[in-house]
Amino acid sequence: MSAQGERDGRETSAGRERRWRRDPEHTHAVLVDALLELVAEGQPEPTRKAVAERAGVSERTVFVHFADREALYVAAAERQAERWRALAEPVPPEWAPPRKIRALIAQRGRMYEVMTPIRKVGLGLEAGSPGLRLVMARGDAWFRDDLATIFAPELRRVPGARRPGGLLDALEAASSWAAWDHLRTRRGLDVPATGSALRRTLRALLGAVGD
């Protein structure tokens, strides 16, 4: 690169830094997205230097916006939750169970594929991160509440359906990210085959409820 090109590059970088200092929310979002991109590309715990380089800012900027690694990963987990929740579409409880199952698993599949990279990192870090545990627990609660709403008519027909070990717990386990990831990662199934297996399990669970 020529001397002029180097000067232009430094000026562009400096200008970007000045602009982003005036817009801290934008800088915060860019750093979080940079981390998510690196994780999705196979770097489970990218360095602050790598995050800064991907975001196009100085490493010092990362320290300014995030006091420590936990703060950065919590922000990334929250951003990821926004992404997968944006894929949610209402599944009317009044639909017939087969139709609800098809819609639910299609939706969950899209969500799980988006959340998998950061979810796996979060599971490895949550033991030492109260913030990550809280974000992940909120996500788990959202999925359970969604199930309870969609299958409310079926749950009402089964005594003790919401008690520990009841039908709701069984539905949650059968449609969980853990079940999806087991089939995708351990069994090596593709998305259609994984969805088929989960739909089959839910149909079996709800088939005993009757009309």
N, CA and C of each residue as an Amber inpcrd file, in Angstrom:
protein
   633
   0.8490000  -1.1900000   0.0000000   0.0000000   0.0000000   0.0000000
   0.8830000   1.2370000   0.0000000   0.4800000   2.2590000  -0.7680000
   1.2580000   3.4840000  -0.8350000   1.1240000   4.2680000   0.4540000
   2.0600000   5.2360000   0.6270000   2.0030000   6.0900000   1.8170000
   0.6950000   6.8530000   1.8580000   0.2330000   7.2960000   0.6690000
  -1.0390000   8.0210000   0.6200000  -2.1950000   7.1130000   1.0360000
  -2.1390000   5.8530000   0.5700000  -3.1870000   4.9070000   0.9240000
  -3.2210000   4.6290000   2.4080000  -2.0350000   4.5130000   3.0300000
  -1.9710000   4.2870000   4.4700000  -2.5620000   5.4680000   5.2200000
  -2.2240000   6.6930000   4.7480000  -2.7710000   7.8820000   5.4140000
  -4.2840000   7.9300000   5.2750000  -4.7960000   7.5800000   4.0730000
  -6.2390000   7.5690000   3.8620000  -6.9230000   6.5470000   4.7620000
  -6.2780000   5.3640000   4.9190000  -6.8420000   4.3360000   5.7780000
  -6.9190000   4.7760000   7.2220000  -5.8090000   5.4370000   7.6870000
  -5.8070000   5.9120000   9.0700000  -6.8610000   6.9940000   9.2680000
  -7.0020000   7.8640000   8.2760000  -7.9930000   8.9250000   8.3960000
  -9.4090000   8.3570000   8.4080000  -9.6390000   7.3460000   7.5640000
 -10.9590000   6.7140000   7.5460000 -11.2570000   6.0590000   8.8850000
 -10.2800000   5.3190000   9.4350000 -10.4570000   4.6700000  10.7310000
 -10.6760000   5.6930000  11.8340000  -9.8900000   6.7500000  11.8130000
 -10.0280000   7.7790000  12.8400000 -11.3900000   8.4550000  12.7480000
 -11.8270000   8.7090000  11.5020000 -13.1320000   9.3250000  11.3320000
 -14.2490000   8.4380000  11.8330000 -14.1260000   7.1350000  11.5860000
 -15.1300000   6.1880000  12.0620000 -15.1620000   6.1640000  13.5830000
 -13.9810000   6.1840000  14.2050000 -13.9170000   6.2020000  15.6610000
 -14.5890000   7.4420000  16.2220000 -14.3270000   8.6030000  15.6060000
 -14.9390000   9.8390000  16.0980000 -16.4620000   9.7910000  15.9460000
 -16.9080000   9.2970000  14.7880000 -18.3540000   9.2240000  14.5590000
 -19.0150000   8.2770000  15.5510000 -18.3820000   7.1290000  15.8050000
 -18.9830000   6.1520000  16.7030000 -18.9390000   6.6020000  18.1570000
 -17.9640000   7.4300000  18.5230000 -17.9620000   7.9740000  19.8760000
 -19.1740000   8.8800000  20.0830000 -19.6300000   9.5050000  19.0000000
 -20.8110000  10.3600000  19.0960000 -22.0990000   9.5340000  19.0960000
 -22.0120000   8.2780000  18.7490000 -23.1850000   7.4010000  18.6880000
 -22.8740000   6.0940000  19.4130000 -22.8000000   6.1350000  20.7460000
 -22.3800000   4.9500000  21.5080000 -23.3070000   3.7500000  21.3360000
 -24.6040000   3.9850000  21.1380000 -25.5250000   2.8570000  20.9640000
 -25.1960000   2.0820000  19.6870000 -24.8530000   2.8200000  18.6440000
 -24.4880000   2.1680000  17.3890000 -23.2030000   1.3540000  17.5670000
 -22.2320000   1.9470000  18.2370000 -20.9710000   1.2480000  18.4590000
 -21.1880000  -0.0200000  19.2740000 -22.0140000   0.0890000  20.3050000
 -22.3450000  -1.0620000  21.1460000 -22.9300000  -2.1830000  20.2940000
 -23.8710000  -1.8440000  19.4260000 -24.5200000  -2.8460000  18.5780000
 -23.5400000  -3.4630000  17.5930000 -22.6520000  -2.6500000  17.0290000
 -21.6800000  -3.1560000  16.0650000 -20.7290000  -4.1520000  16.7310000
 -20.3170000  -3.8760000  17.9410000 -19.4220000  -4.7810000  18.6640000
 -20.1110000  -6.1050000  18.9710000 -21.3600000  -6.0300000  19.3960000
 -22.1210000  -7.2480000  19.6950000 -22.3040000  -8.0820000  18.4340000
 -22.6710000  -7.4280000  17.3370000 -22.8460000  -8.1570000  16.0780000
 -21.5320000  -8.7720000  15.6070000 -20.4240000  -8.0740000  15.8520000
 -19.1150000  -8.6170000  15.4700000 -18.8280000  -9.9080000  16.2330000
 -19.1270000  -9.9180000  17.5240000 -18.9250000 -11.1350000  18.3240000
 -19.8020000 -12.2600000  17.7940000 -21.0680000 -11.9860000  17.5160000
 -21.9780000 -13.0170000  17.0340000 -21.5140000 -13.5750000  15.6870000
 -21.0030000 -12.7210000  14.8260000 -20.5000000 -13.1800000  13.5380000
 -19.3160000 -14.1260000  13.7220000 -18.4050000 -13.7650000  14.6020000
 -17.2220000 -14.5940000  14.8250000 -17.5940000 -15.9440000  15.4280000
 -18.5390000 -15.9270000  16.3650000 -18.9870000 -17.1850000  16.9750000
 -19.6510000 -18.0630000  15.9230000 -20.5010000 -17.4650000  15.0890000
 -21.1900000 -18.2280000  14.0490000 -20.2050000 -18.8250000  13.0430000
 -19.0420000 -18.1890000  12.8990000 -18.0230000 -18.6740000  11.9720000
 -17.1200000 -19.7380000  12.5880000 -17.3840000 -20.0780000  13.8550000
 -16.6200000 -21.1590000  14.4700000 -15.5970000 -20.7450000  15.5040000
 -15.6290000 -19.4810000  15.9310000 -14.7300000 -19.0350000  16.9920000
 -15.5390000 -18.8980000  18.2810000 -15.5690000 -19.9130000  19.1390000
 -16.4450000 -19.8810000  20.3140000 -16.1310000 -18.7760000  21.3080000
 -14.8720000 -18.4140000  21.4370000 -14.5000000 -17.3590000  22.3800000
 -13.4840000 -16.4200000  21.7330000 -13.9160000 -15.6140000  20.7760000
 -12.9880000 -14.7000000  20.1020000 -12.4180000 -13.6740000  21.0690000
 -11.1940000 -13.2630000  20.8260000 -10.5420000 -12.2650000  21.6750000
 -11.1560000 -10.8900000  21.4430000 -10.8900000  -9.9970000  22.3890000
 -11.3690000  -8.6230000  22.1990000 -10.7160000  -7.9930000  20.9760000
  -9.4820000  -8.3660000  20.7260000  -8.7980000  -7.8400000  19.5380000
  -9.5230000  -8.2790000  18.2730000  -9.9260000  -9.5490000  18.2260000
 -10.6260000 -10.0540000  17.0500000 -11.9750000  -9.3660000  16.8820000
 -12.6800000  -9.1470000  17.9870000 -13.9670000  -8.4550000  17.9320000
 -13.7810000  -7.0270000  17.4340000 -12.7530000  -6.3550000  17.9490000
 -12.4850000  -4.9790000  17.5340000 -12.1450000  -4.9140000  16.0540000
 -11.3200000  -5.8370000  15.5890000 -10.9510000  -5.8470000  14.1740000
 -12.1630000  -6.0870000  13.2870000 -13.0350000  -7.0170000  13.6850000
 -14.2290000  -7.2920000  12.8930000 -15.1640000  -6.0660000  12.8750000
 -15.2460000  -5.3770000  14.0110000 -16.1180000  -4.2050000  14.0990000
 -15.5130000  -2.9730000  13.4360000 -14.1950000  -3.0020000  13.1990000
 -13.5340000  -1.8650000  12.5880000 -13.2380000  -0.7400000  13.5440000
 -12.9940000  -1.0880000  14.8230000 -12.6680000  -0.0720000  15.8250000
 -11.4060000  -0.5050000  16.5600000 -10.9290000   0.3510000  17.4320000
  -9.7490000   0.0140000  18.2180000 -10.1300000  -0.9500000  19.3440000
  -9.1470000  -1.6950000  19.8170000  -9.4030000  -2.6260000  20.9220000
  -9.8400000  -1.8720000  22.1700000  -9.3370000  -0.6670000  22.3240000
  -9.7240000   0.1400000  23.4840000 -11.2270000   0.4020000  23.5050000
 -11.8240000   0.5080000  22.3250000 -13.2650000   0.7670000  22.2500000
 -14.0590000  -0.3540000  22.8960000 -13.5880000  -1.5870000  22.7520000
 -14.2820000  -2.7150000  23.3780000 -14.2890000  -2.5460000  24.8930000
 -13.1570000  -2.1330000  25.4660000 -13.0660000  -1.9410000  26.9080000
 -13.9720000  -0.8010000  27.3690000 -14.1260000   0.2120000  26.5220000
 -14.9730000   1.3490000  26.8850000 -16.4330000   0.9080000  27.0110000
 -16.8840000   0.0440000  26.1230000 -18.2910000  -0.3460000  26.0910000
 -18.6150000  -1.5560000  26.9610000 -17.6380000  -2.4060000  27.2280000
 -17.9000000  -3.6150000  28.0110000 -16.8120000  -3.7730000  29.0660000
 -17.2310000  -3.7920000  30.3210000 -16.2700000  -3.8500000  31.4180000
 -15.4800000  -5.1460000  31.4220000 -16.1140000  -6.2390000  30.9840000
 -15.4290000  -7.5320000  30.9790000 -16.0670000  -8.4340000  29.9340000
 -15.5380000  -9.6400000  29.8300000 -16.0270000 -10.5790000  28.8320000
 -17.4830000 -10.9540000  29.0810000 -17.8440000 -11.1110000  30.3580000
 -19.2230000 -11.4860000  30.6650000 -20.2040000 -10.4490000  30.1260000
 -19.8930000  -9.1760000  30.3140000 -20.7970000  -8.1260000  29.8410000
 -20.9920000  -8.2040000  28.3300000 -19.9280000  -8.4970000  27.6090000
 -20.0250000  -8.6150000  26.1530000 -20.8660000  -9.8160000  25.7550000
 -20.6740000 -10.9570000  26.4130000 -21.4220000 -12.1470000  26.0600000
 -22.8810000 -12.0530000  26.4790000 -23.1540000 -11.3880000  27.5880000
 -24.5470000 -11.1850000  27.9870000 -25.2650000 -10.3290000  26.9490000
 -24.5970000  -9.2640000  26.5010000 -25.1850000  -8.4110000  25.4630000
 -25.4150000  -9.2020000  24.1820000 -24.4700000 -10.0860000  23.8430000
 -24.6220000 -10.9090000  22.6410000 -25.7840000 -11.8870000  22.7920000
 -25.9280000 -12.4790000  23.9720000 -27.0280000 -13.4130000  24.2050000
 -28.3740000 -12.7020000  24.1130000 -28.4370000 -11.4820000  24.6260000
 -29.6750000 -10.7060000  24.5500000 -29.9940000 -10.3480000  23.0970000
 -28.9700000  -9.9870000  22.3480000 -29.1700000  -9.6710000  20.9360000
 -29.6280000 -10.9060000  20.1690000 -29.0450000 -12.0480000  20.4890000
 -29.4390000 -13.2890000  19.8250000 -30.8840000 -13.6390000  20.1420000
 -31.2980000 -13.3890000  21.3900000 -32.6900000 -13.6540000  21.7660000
 -33.6370000 -12.7890000  20.9510000 -33.2500000 -11.5450000  20.7090000
 -34.0780000 -10.6740000  19.8710000 -34.2160000 -11.2570000  18.4660000
 -33.1400000 -11.8280000  17.9670000 -33.1630000 -12.3750000  16.6070000
 -34.0900000 -13.5710000  16.4950000 -33.9760000 -14.5280000  17.4380000
 -34.8170000 -15.7040000  17.2750000 -36.2720000 -15.4230000  17.6440000
 -36.4960000 -14.4800000  18.5590000 -37.8850000 -14.1450000  18.8690000
 -38.5660000 -13.4230000  17.7090000 -37.7710000 -12.7540000  16.8860000
 -38.3400000 -12.0850000  15.7120000 -38.9090000 -13.0920000  14.7180000
 -38.5130000 -14.3520000  14.8470000 -39.0130000 -15.4060000  13.9570000
 -40.3130000 -16.0210000  14.4580000 -40.7460000 -15.6180000  15.6340000
 -41.9500000 -16.2010000  16.2280000 -43.2010000 -15.7070000  15.5110000
 -44.0920000 -16.6200000  15.2270000 -45.3930000 -16.3080000  14.6520000
 -46.4470000 -17.0320000  15.4760000 -47.5540000 -16.3750000  15.7850000
 -48.5840000 -17.0190000  16.6080000 -49.1050000 -18.3170000  15.9760000
 -49.2300000 -19.3260000  16.8100000 -49.8620000 -20.5830000  16.3970000
 -51.1660000 -20.6820000  17.1800000 -52.3050000 -20.4750000  16.5380000
 -53.5840000 -20.4300000  17.2540000 -53.8870000 -21.7230000  18.0110000
 -54.2270000 -21.6170000  19.2860000 -54.5530000 -22.8170000  20.0710000
 -55.7340000 -23.5950000  19.5170000 -56.6230000 -22.9180000  18.7840000
 -57.8210000 -23.6040000  18.2870000 -57.5530000 -24.4780000  17.0740000
 -56.3830000 -24.3850000  16.4850000 -56.0670000 -25.2760000  15.3710000
 -56.0550000 -26.7330000  15.8430000 -56.2490000 -27.6440000  14.9090000
 -56.1440000 -29.0670000  15.2340000 -54.7020000 -29.4010000  15.5900000
 -54.4810000 -30.3640000  16.5020000 -53.1170000 -30.6880000  16.9290000
 -52.1290000 -30.9540000  15.7990000 -52.4730000 -31.7310000  14.7590000
 -51.4800000 -31.9560000  13.6910000 -51.0150000 -30.6620000  13.0280000
 -51.9450000 -29.7430000  12.8120000 -51.5820000 -28.4700000  12.1930000
 -50.7080000 -27.6410000  13.1320000 -51.0500000 -27.6530000  14.3980000
 -50.2460000 -26.9110000  15.3760000 -48.8380000 -27.4770000  15.4650000
 -48.7260000 -28.7810000  15.4510000 -47.4080000 -29.4240000  15.5370000
 -46.5460000 -29.0490000  14.3410000 -47.1380000 -29.0960000  13.1490000
 -46.3710000 -28.7350000  11.9550000 -45.8670000 -27.2920000  12.0290000
 -46.7590000 -26.3830000  12.4230000 -46.3750000 -24.9710000  12.5080000
 -45.3380000 -24.7440000  13.5950000 -45.5270000 -25.3880000  14.7290000
 -44.6120000 -25.2080000  15.8510000 -43.2020000 -25.6710000  15.5020000
 -43.0820000 -26.8840000  14.9530000 -41.7530000 -27.4300000  14.6760000
 -41.0760000 -26.6760000  13.5350000 -41.8300000 -26.2260000  12.5600000
 -41.2340000 -25.4160000  11.4920000 -40.6470000 -24.1360000  12.0690000
 -41.3910000 -23.5220000  12.9830000 -40.9460000 -22.2910000  13.6140000
 -39.7600000 -22.5340000  14.5350000 -39.8520000 -23.5630000  15.3520000
 -38.7520000 -23.8800000  16.2720000 -37.4780000 -24.2020000  15.5040000
 -37.6190000 -24.8960000  14.4000000 -36.4340000 -25.2240000  13.6070000
 -35.7070000 -23.9710000  13.1570000 -36.4530000 -22.9890000  12.6680000
 -35.8220000 -21.7350000  12.2430000 -35.1500000 -21.0380000  13.4190000
 -35.8260000 -21.0270000  14.5450000 -35.2680000 -20.3860000  15.7420000
 -33.9980000 -21.0970000  16.2100000 -34.0710000 -22.4110000  16.3020000
 -32.9480000 -23.1770000  16.8370000 -31.7140000 -23.0660000  15.9420000
 -31.9210000 -23.0240000  14.6470000 -30.7740000 -22.9000000  13.7540000
 -30.0810000 -21.5470000  13.9480000 -30.8510000 -20.5100000  14.2410000
 -30.2760000 -19.1890000  14.4880000 -29.5380000 -19.1440000  15.8240000
 -30.1280000 -19.7440000  16.8420000 -29.5910000 -19.5840000  18.1890000
 -28.4790000 -20.5730000  18.5410000 -28.3050000 -21.6300000  17.7620000
 -27.3790000 -22.6980000  18.1400000 -25.9520000 -22.2480000  18.4300000
 -25.2870000 -21.4620000  17.5850000 -23.8780000 -21.1300000  17.8710000
 -23.6710000 -20.4370000  19.2070000 -24.4220000 -19.3890000  19.4840000
 -24.2360000 -18.6650000  20.7420000 -24.7840000 -19.4610000  21.9210000
 -25.8030000 -20.2910000  21.6740000 -26.3530000 -21.1420000  22.7350000
 -25.2930000 -22.1080000  23.2480000 -24.5490000 -22.7140000  22.3400000
 -23.5130000 -23.6630000  22.7490000 -22.4180000 -22.9620000  23.5440000
 -22.0500000 -21.7720000  23.1150000 -21.0530000 -21.0090000  23.8710000
 -21.6030000 -20.6540000  25.2460000 -22.8560000 -20.2320000  25.2870000
 -23.4670000 -19.8630000  26.5570000 -23.5180000 -21.0160000  27.5470000
 -23.8080000 -22.2040000  27.0530000 -23.8540000 -23.3690000  27.9430000
 -22.4890000 -23.6360000  28.5710000 -21.4270000 -23.3340000  27.8220000
 -20.0920000 -23.5450000  28.3660000 -19.6560000 -22.4760000  29.3490000
 -20.2980000 -21.3000000  29.2750000 -19.8740000 -20.1790000  30.1150000
 -20.8440000 -19.8500000  31.2500000 -22.0600000 -20.3970000  31.1940000
 -23.0890000 -19.9510000  32.1270000 -22.7700000 -20.2820000  33.5900000
 -21.9730000 -21.3250000  33.8400000 -21.6470000 -21.6770000  35.2230000
 -20.9630000 -20.5290000  35.9490000 -20.1600000 -19.7590000  35.2310000
 -19.4640000 -18.6450000  35.8550000 -20.0340000 -17.2980000  35.4950000
 -21.2500000 -17.2880000  34.9400000 -21.8410000 -16.0290000  34.4840000
 -23.3080000 -15.9440000  34.8920000 -23.6040000 -15.2800000  35.9970000
 -25.0070000 -15.1140000  36.3980000 -25.8350000 -14.4130000  35.3290000
 -25.2240000 -13.4690000  34.6270000 -25.9480000 -12.7570000  33.5890000
 -26.3760000 -13.6610000  32.4530000 -25.4710000 -14.5260000  32.0030000
 -25.8100000 -15.4730000  30.9390000 -26.8720000 -16.4710000  31.3940000
 -26.7480000 -16.9400000  32.6160000 -27.7560000 -17.8770000  33.1360000
 -29.1330000 -17.2400000  33.1050000 -29.2100000 -15.9630000  33.4750000
 -30.4970000 -15.2740000  33.5040000 -31.0740000 -15.1330000  32.1000000
 -30.2530000 -14.7240000  31.1440000 -30.7290000 -14.5670000  29.7690000
 -31.2150000 -15.8990000  29.2160000 -30.4530000 -16.9600000  29.4560000
 -30.8270000 -18.2730000  28.9350000 -32.0680000 -18.8070000  29.6290000
 -32.2120000 -18.5360000  30.9290000 -33.4020000 -18.9740000  31.6500000
 -34.6440000 -18.2630000  31.1270000 -34.4900000 -16.9910000  30.7910000
 -35.6180000 -16.2560000  30.2070000 -36.0270000 -16.8560000  28.8670000
 -35.0420000 -17.2440000  28.0820000 -35.3500000 -17.8810000  26.8010000
 -36.0740000 -19.1970000  26.9970000 -35.6080000 -20.0080000  27.9350000
 -36.2610000 -21.2910000  28.2090000 -37.6980000 -21.0780000  28.6640000
 -37.9120000 -20.0610000  29.5070000 -39.2590000 -19.7670000  29.9950000
 -40.1760000 -19.3340000  28.8470000 -39.6100000 -18.5790000  27.9030000
 -40.4180000 -18.1350000  26.7570000 -40.8990000 -19.3430000  25.9630000
 -40.0190000 -20.2860000  25.6920000 -40.4000000 -21.4660000  24.9180000
 -41.4630000 -22.2890000  25.6580000 -41.3170000 -22.4200000  26.9610000
 -42.2970000 -23.1970000  27.7250000 -43.6570000 -22.5000000  27.7340000
 -43.6490000 -21.1890000  27.9560000 -44.9070000 -20.4500000  27.9620000
 -45.5920000 -20.5220000  26.5980000 -44.7910000 -20.4740000  25.5370000
 -45.3460000 -20.5830000  24.1870000 -46.0370000 -21.9250000  23.9990000
 -45.3990000 -22.9780000  24.4460000 -46.0120000 -24.3130000  24.3670000
 -47.3140000 -24.3760000  25.1540000 -47.3020000 -23.8310000  26.3690000
 -48.4870000 -23.8760000  27.2280000 -49.6610000 -23.1490000  26.5840000
 -49.3590000 -22.0780000  25.8480000 -50.4170000 -21.3370000  25.1720000
 -50.9470000 -22.1040000  23.9590000 -50.0470000 -22.6100000  23.1490000
 -50.4490000 -23.3050000  21.9230000 -51.2760000 -24.5520000  22.2190000
 -50.8440000 -25.3060000  23.2230000 -51.5140000 -26.5740000  23.5180000
 -52.4050000 -26.4890000  24.7590000 -52.8770000 -25.3010000  25.0650000
 -53.7500000 -25.1230000  26.2320000 -54.9790000 -26.0290000  26.1810000
 -55.6590000 -26.1790000  25.0380000 -56.8370000 -27.0710000  25.0190000
 -56.4910000 -28.5200000  25.3540000 -55.3830000 -28.9890000  24.8290000
 -54.9780000 -30.3720000  25.1030000 -54.5510000 -30.5430000  26.5620000
 -53.8620000 -29.5630000  27.1000000 -53.3990000 -29.6440000  28.4820000
 -54.5770000 -29.6660000  29.4550000 -55.6520000 -28.9490000  29.1160000
 -56.8130000 -28.9260000  29.9980000 -57.4860000 -30.2860000  30.0970000
 -57.2970000 -31.1260000  29.0940000 -57.9510000 -32.4360000  29.0870000
 -57.1880000 -33.4890000  29.8840000 -55.9910000 -33.1650000  30.3220000
 -55.1530000 -34.1630000  31.0050000 -54.9580000 -33.7580000  32.4620000
 -55.4340000 -34.5380000  33.3990000 -55.2270000 -34.2190000  34.8140000
 -53.7340000 -34.1350000  35.1490000 -53.3520000 -33.0900000  35.8380000
 -51.9560000 -32.9390000  36.2540000 -51.0000000 -32.6300000  35.1200000
 -51.5150000 -32.1220000  34.0030000 -50.6730000 -31.8930000  32.8310000
 -49.5440000 -30.8970000  33.0990000 -49.7770000 -29.9540000  34.0170000
 -48.7790000 -28.9230000  34.2860000 -47.9340000 -29.2200000  35.5330000
 -48.1790000 -30.3410000  36.1470000 -47.3820000 -30.7250000  37.3080000
 -46.0160000 -31.2450000  36.8630000 -45.0400000 -31.2840000  37.7810000
 -43.7260000 -31.8380000  37.4140000 -43.8590000 -33.2480000  36.8460000
 -43.2640000 -33.4680000  35.6950000 -43.3440000 -34.7650000  35.0490000
 -44.5960000 -34.9830000  34.2320000 -45.4290000 -33.9480000  34.1140000
 -46.6810000 -34.0790000  33.3840000 -46.5210000 -33.8440000  31.8920000
 -47.6570000 -33.6950000  31.2280000 -47.6560000 -33.5680000  29.7710000
 -46.8800000 -32.3460000  29.2950000 -46.9990000 -31.2220000  29.9960000
 -46.2850000 -30.0230000  29.5520000 -44.7760000 -30.2410000  29.5940000
 -44.2900000 -30.8910000  30.6320000 -42.8560000 -31.1960000  30.6950000
 -42.4450000 -32.0990000  29.5300000 -43.2970000 -33.0590000  29.2120000
 -42.9840000 -33.9840000  28.1080000 -42.9560000 -33.2360000  26.7710000
 -43.9110000 -32.3490000  26.5570000 -43.9370000 -31.5580000  25.3290000
 -42.7200000 -30.6420000  25.2350000 -42.3530000 -30.0730000  26.3670000
 -41.1860000 -29.1910000  26.3870000 -39.9170000 -29.9570000  26.0280000
 -39.7420000 -31.1340000  26.6130000 -38.5470000 -31.9310000  26.3270000
 -38.5060000 -32.3590000  24.8630000 -39.6680000 -32.7370000  24.3340000
 -39.7180000 -33.2510000  22.9680000 -39.4920000 -32.1800000  21.9150000
 -39.7640000 -30.9270000  22.2520000 -39.6220000 -29.8410000  21.2770000
 -38.4840000 -28.8910000  21.6260000 -37.6310000 -29.2770000  22.5530000
 -36.5940000 -28.3870000  23.0710000 -35.4190000 -28.2190000  22.1150000
 -34.6340000 -27.1750000  22.3610000 -33.4010000 -27.0020000  21.6110000
 -32.4690000 -28.1850000  21.8380000 -32.4440000 -28.7150000  23.0580000
 -31.5620000 -29.8410000  23.3660000 -31.8960000 -31.0450000  22.4920000
 -33.1940000 -31.3200000  22.3110000 -33.5980000 -32.4350000  21.4510000
 -33.2140000 -32.1580000  20.0070000 -33.4490000 -30.9290000  19.5600000
 -33.0820000 -30.5400000  18.1930000 -31.5810000 -30.6920000  17.9690000
 -30.7840000 -30.1730000  18.9040000 -29.3270000 -30.2090000  18.7340000
 -28.7890000 -31.6270000  18.8050000 -29.3910000 -32.4650000  19.6390000
 -28.9400000 -33.8590000  19.7110000 -29.0660000 -34.5250000  18.3460000
 -30.2120000 -34.3430000  17.7080000 -30.4230000 -34.9790000  16.4100000
 -29.5560000 -34.3460000  15.3260000 -29.3750000 -33.0340000  15.3940000
 -28.5810000 -32.3420000  14.3770000 -27.0930000 -32.6330000  14.5390000
 -26.6130000 -32.5820000  15.8020000 -25.1770000 -32.6990000  16.0590000
 -24.7370000 -34.1410000  16.2700000 -25.4020000 -34.8470000  17.1730000
 -24.9900000 -36.2100000  17.5150000 -25.3910000 -37.2270000  16.4580000
 -26.6240000 -37.0740000  15.9610000 -27.0980000 -38.0340000  14.9620000
 -26.7550000 -37.6070000  13.5510000 -26.4230000 -36.3290000  13.3730000
 -26.0520000 -35.8480000  12.0490000 -27.2090000 -35.6950000  11.0850000
 -28.4290000 -35.5390000  11.6030000 -29.5890000 -35.3910000  10.7260000
 -29.6500000 -33.9880000  10.1440000 -30.2600000 -33.8790000   8.9740000
 -30.4670000 -32.5570000   8.4040000 -31.7310000 -31.9460000   9.0090000
 -32.0310000 -30.7070000   8.6230000 -33.1700000 -30.0080000   9.2150000
 -34.4970000 -30.7330000   8.9540000 -34.8140000 -31.1550000   7.7140000
 -36.0920000 -31.8470000   7.5050000 -36.2460000 -33.1220000   8.3290000
 -35.1730000 -33.9220000   8.4210000 -35.2620000 -35.1710000   9.1850000
 -35.4260000 -34.8940000  10.6700000 -34.7390000 -33.8800000  11.1700000
 -34.8680000 -33.5160000  12.5790000 -36.2860000 -33.0560000  12.8770000
 -36.8300000 -32.2160000  12.0050000 -38.2070000 -31.7740000  12.1910000
 -39.1820000 -32.9310000  12.1680000 -38.9630000 -33.8890000  11.2790000
 -39.8320000 -35.0540000  11.1920000 -39.8230000 -35.8520000  12.4840000
 -38.6440000 -36.0360000  13.0680000 -38.5450000 -36.8030000  14.3150000
 -39.2700000 -36.1060000  15.4620000 -39.1110000 -34.7920000  15.5530000
 -39.7750000 -34.0580000  16.6300000 -41.2880000 -34.0360000  16.4360000
 -41.7300000 -33.9030000  15.1980000 -43.1770000 -33.9320000  14.9500000
 -43.7590000 -35.2840000  15.3280000 -43.0380000 -36.3550000  14.9920000
 -43.5170000 -37.6910000  15.3270000 -43.6620000 -37.8660000  16.8420000
 -42.6830000 -37.3370000  17.5890000 -42.7290000 -37.4520000  19.0510000
 -43.9110000 -36.6670000  19.6250000 -44.1240000 -35.4550000  19.1340000
 -45.2420000 -34.6490000  19.6420000 -46.5850000 -35.2870000  19.2990000
 -46.6940000 -35.8220000  18.1090000 -47.9570000 -36.5030000  17.7400000
 -48.2260000 -37.6750000  18.6600000 -47.1970000 -38.4130000  19.0040000
 -47.3710000 -39.5550000  19.9110000 -47.8110000 -39.0850000  21.2950000
 -47.2230000 -37.9980000  21.7820000 -47.5740000 -37.4930000  23.1050000
 -49.0270000 -36.9960000  23.1360000 -49.4140000 -36.2900000  22.0880000
 -50.7500000 -35.6950000  22.0630000 -51.8120000 -36.6710000  21.5760000
 -51.3730000 -37.7560000  20.9170000 -52.3440000 -38.7340000  20.4280000
 -53.1100000 -39.3970000  21.5450000 -52.4720000 -39.5010000  22.7030000
 -53.1340000 -40.1370000  23.8400000 -54.1760000 -39.2340000  24.4840000
 -54.1680000 -37.9590000  24.1310000 -55.1070000 -37.0210000  24.7500000
 -56.5000000 -37.2050000  24.1720000 -56.5730000 -37.4890000  22.8570000
 -57.8710000 -37.6800000  22.2270000 -58.5180000 -36.3630000  21.8670000
 -59.6630000 -36.4370000  21.2230000 -60.3870000 -35.2430000  20.7880000
 -61.2660000 -34.7440000  21.9200000
